[in-house]
Amino acid sequence: MESLDAELDRARDLDVADLADAIESIGFECTRCGACCKAEDDDPHTATVFPDEVREVQAASDGEYDWRDVARPMPYGLDDDADSRDDAGHLTGETFEWALQTTECGDCTFYEESEDGTGACSVHEDRPLICATYPFSVALAGTSQPMGEAVDEAGMVRAHECEGLGRDISRADAEELAATLKERAIRELEEAIDVRDEYAPVDAEDRVVVHDSEGAKSIDGAPIEK
């Protein structure tokens, strides 16, 4: 496997026109079904959100949202068992990165649905890159893959399960989506490298510790002193 640094170089060298060609060949139009924003079976919606993306959503809310309204610790690595809980029953342990916050039913907290079943995002203009580029990802190690296995592939572009796949997309829309997909790949790899470089073990016996590109944090986004 290539190193993260080598993959970052590959991401920076991605040709937007080639990515747009791949997206055009697969085809896509959002049907606003909301499937990518909802829990899947018993698994809560899980979408990676970077620290600066959390702050962007907070800023756009004019103070309505605090950190925990936007993001939760990435659940992977936090096993829901007795050994990973403190005396009060709260989860403890270390994990990496943040996921968008969810409702009690496991859907994205920013997902809204009209009476006719049409879905919408209440922070659409400030949504994370992984949401803006769904259902696509790039075939580079160190980048995030959306929920579900890839169901189609063209060049470096993978397409994940979505009812909007196979529909016509204009060249302009394909190029805009391709440019955002390249931006996301670069950001994800830069984040992964910074997480690697910033990581230092922290005592998580009685709390949850989240390691991101800015260091170790508590669940409210506050830095933890090493």
C-alpha positions as CSV (number, residue, x, y, z in Angstrom):
1,M,0.0,0.0,0.0
2,E,1.2,3.5,-0.8
3,S,2.0,5.8,2.1
4,L,-0.5,8.5,2.9
5,D,2.0,11.1,1.6
6,A,2.3,9.3,-1.7
7,E,-1.5,9.0,-1.9
8,L,-1.8,12.8,-1.2
9,D,0.5,13.5,-4.2
10,R,-1.8,11.3,-6.3
11,A,-4.9,13.1,-5.1
12,R,-3.3,16.5,-5.9
13,D,-2.5,15.2,-9.4
14,L,-6.1,14.0,-10.1
15,D,-7.4,15.5,-13.4
16,V,-10.8,17.1,-12.8
17,A,-11.7,16.5,-16.5
18,D,-11.0,12.8,-16.1
19,L,-13.1,12.6,-12.9
20,A,-15.9,14.4,-14.7
21,D,-15.7,11.9,-17.6
22,A,-16.1,9.1,-15.1
23,I,-19.0,10.7,-13.4
24,E,-20.7,11.3,-16.7
25,S,-20.2,7.7,-17.7
26,I,-21.8,6.5,-14.5
27,G,-24.5,9.1,-14.5
28,F,-26.2,10.7,-11.5
29,E,-29.0,13.0,-10.4
30,C,-30.1,13.4,-6.8
31,T,-33.7,12.3,-6.3
32,R,-33.9,13.7,-2.7
33,C,-34.9,10.3,-1.4
34,G,-32.9,10.9,1.8
35,A,-31.4,7.4,1.9
36,C,-27.9,8.7,2.3
37,C,-29.0,10.8,5.3
38,K,-30.8,8.0,7.2
39,A,-29.9,5.1,9.4
40,E,-29.4,1.9,7.6
41,D,-31.1,-1.1,9.3
42,D,-29.7,-0.9,12.8
43,D,-26.7,1.2,11.9
44,P,-26.9,5.0,12.6
45,H,-26.0,7.4,9.8
46,T,-22.2,7.9,9.9
47,A,-20.6,10.6,7.8
48,T,-17.1,11.9,8.6
49,V,-16.9,15.7,9.4
50,F,-13.6,17.5,9.8
51,P,-13.0,20.0,12.6
52,D,-13.1,23.0,10.4
53,E,-16.4,21.7,8.8
54,V,-17.9,21.5,12.3
55,R,-17.0,25.1,12.9
56,E,-18.4,26.2,9.5
57,V,-21.8,24.7,10.4
58,Q,-21.6,26.3,13.8
59,A,-20.7,29.7,12.3
60,A,-23.6,29.4,9.8
61,S,-26.0,28.8,12.6
62,D,-25.2,32.2,14.3
63,G,-24.5,30.5,17.6
64,E,-27.5,28.1,17.5
65,Y,-25.3,25.0,17.5
66,D,-22.6,24.0,19.8
67,W,-20.0,21.4,18.9
68,R,-22.1,18.5,20.1
69,D,-25.1,19.6,18.1
70,V,-23.0,19.2,14.9
71,A,-20.7,16.3,15.6
72,R,-20.3,13.2,17.7
73,P,-17.2,11.0,18.2
74,M,-16.7,8.5,15.4
75,P,-18.3,5.3,16.9
76,Y,-15.8,2.9,15.4
77,G,-13.4,1.9,18.2
78,L,-15.9,2.7,20.9
79,D,-17.3,-0.7,21.7
80,D,-20.7,-0.6,23.4
81,D,-20.0,-3.0,26.2
82,A,-19.5,-2.9,30.0
83,D,-15.7,-2.7,29.7
84,S,-16.0,0.6,27.7
85,R,-18.3,2.4,30.1
86,D,-17.6,4.2,33.3
87,D,-19.4,3.8,36.6
88,A,-22.2,6.1,35.4
89,G,-22.7,4.1,32.3
90,H,-21.1,6.6,29.9
91,L,-18.9,5.3,27.0
92,T,-15.2,5.7,27.4
93,G,-12.2,5.1,25.1
94,E,-10.2,6.6,22.2
95,T,-11.4,7.0,18.7
96,F,-10.4,8.9,15.6
97,E,-12.3,11.7,13.8
98,W,-15.8,13.0,14.1
99,A,-19.2,12.0,12.6
100,L,-22.2,14.1,12.0
101,Q,-24.6,14.1,14.9
102,T,-27.6,11.9,14.7
103,T,-31.1,11.8,16.1
104,E,-32.5,9.2,18.4
105,C,-33.6,7.1,15.4
106,G,-30.1,7.3,13.9
107,D,-30.8,9.7,11.0
108,C,-28.5,12.7,10.4
109,T,-29.7,15.5,12.7
110,F,-29.8,17.9,9.8
111,Y,-32.0,15.8,7.7
112,E,-35.6,17.1,7.1
113,E,-38.4,15.4,5.2
114,S,-41.6,16.8,3.9
115,E,-45.0,15.1,4.0
116,D,-44.5,13.7,0.5
117,G,-41.2,12.0,1.5
118,T,-38.9,14.5,-0.2
119,G,-35.7,14.9,1.7
120,A,-33.7,18.1,2.4
121,C,-30.6,19.1,4.3
122,S,-31.0,22.0,6.7
123,V,-27.3,23.0,6.4
124,H,-27.1,22.2,2.7
125,E,-24.9,25.2,1.8
126,D,-22.4,24.3,4.6
127,R,-22.7,20.5,4.5
128,P,-19.4,18.4,4.7
129,L,-17.6,17.4,1.6
130,I,-18.5,13.8,2.0
131,C,-22.2,14.8,1.8
132,A,-21.6,17.1,-1.2
133,T,-20.0,14.4,-3.2
134,Y,-22.2,11.4,-2.3
135,P,-22.5,8.8,-3.9
136,F,-19.0,9.1,-5.2
137,S,-15.5,8.5,-3.8
138,V,-12.1,8.1,-5.3
139,A,-10.0,4.9,-5.3
140,L,-7.2,6.2,-3.1
141,A,-6.1,4.6,0.2
142,G,-6.6,6.9,3.2
143,T,-9.8,8.5,1.8
144,S,-13.3,7.9,3.4
145,Q,-15.7,5.5,1.7
146,P,-19.4,6.3,2.1
147,M,-21.8,3.7,3.6
148,G,-22.3,0.7,1.5
149,E,-20.1,-1.2,-1.0
150,A,-19.2,0.4,-4.3
151,V,-21.7,-0.7,-7.0
152,D,-20.0,0.9,-10.0
153,E,-16.5,2.2,-11.0
154,A,-15.0,4.2,-13.8
155,G,-11.3,5.2,-13.7
156,M,-10.5,6.5,-10.2
157,V,-14.2,7.1,-9.4
158,R,-16.3,4.7,-7.3
159,A,-20.1,5.0,-7.1
160,H,-21.9,3.7,-4.0
161,E,-25.5,2.6,-3.7
162,C,-27.9,5.3,-4.6
163,E,-31.2,5.4,-6.6
164,G,-29.9,8.5,-8.5
165,L,-27.1,6.6,-10.2
166,G,-27.5,6.0,-14.0
167,R,-29.4,9.2,-14.6
168,D,-28.2,11.9,-17.0
169,I,-25.9,14.6,-15.7
170,S,-24.8,17.7,-17.5
171,R,-21.1,18.3,-18.2
172,A,-21.2,21.4,-16.1
173,D,-22.6,19.6,-13.1
174,A,-20.2,16.7,-13.6
175,E,-17.2,19.1,-13.6
176,E,-18.5,20.8,-10.5
177,L,-18.9,17.5,-8.7
178,A,-15.5,16.3,-9.9
179,A,-13.8,19.4,-8.6
180,T,-15.5,18.9,-5.2
181,L,-14.5,15.2,-5.2
182,K,-10.9,16.1,-5.8
183,E,-11.0,18.7,-3.0
184,R,-12.5,16.1,-0.7
185,A,-9.8,13.5,-1.5
186,I,-7.0,16.1,-0.8
187,R,-8.7,17.2,2.4
188,E,-9.2,13.7,3.7
189,L,-5.6,12.7,3.1
190,E,-4.3,15.9,4.6
191,E,-6.5,15.2,7.6
192,A,-5.3,11.6,7.9
193,I,-1.6,12.7,7.8
194,D,-2.2,15.4,10.4
195,V,-4.0,12.9,12.7
196,R,-1.0,10.5,12.3
197,D,1.5,13.3,13.1
198,E,-0.5,14.8,16.0
199,Y,-1.4,11.5,17.7
200,A,-0.2,10.8,21.2
201,P,-1.9,8.4,23.6
202,V,-4.2,10.0,26.2
203,D,-5.7,8.4,29.2
204,A,-9.3,7.5,28.3
205,E,-10.2,5.3,31.2
206,D,-13.1,7.6,32.3
207,R,-13.9,9.5,29.2
208,V,-14.1,9.5,25.4
209,V,-11.1,11.0,23.6
210,V,-11.3,11.9,20.0
211,H,-8.1,12.3,18.0
212,D,-8.3,14.6,15.0
213,S,-5.9,16.7,12.9
214,E,-5.7,19.3,15.7
215,G,-4.9,16.8,18.5
216,A,-6.8,15.1,21.3
217,K,-10.3,16.5,22.2
218,S,-13.1,15.8,24.5
219,I,-16.6,15.1,23.2
220,D,-17.5,18.9,23.2
221,G,-14.5,19.6,20.9
222,A,-12.4,21.1,23.6
223,P,-8.6,20.3,23.4
224,I,-7.2,17.9,25.9
225,E,-4.0,18.9,27.5
226,K,-1.3,16.3,27.0
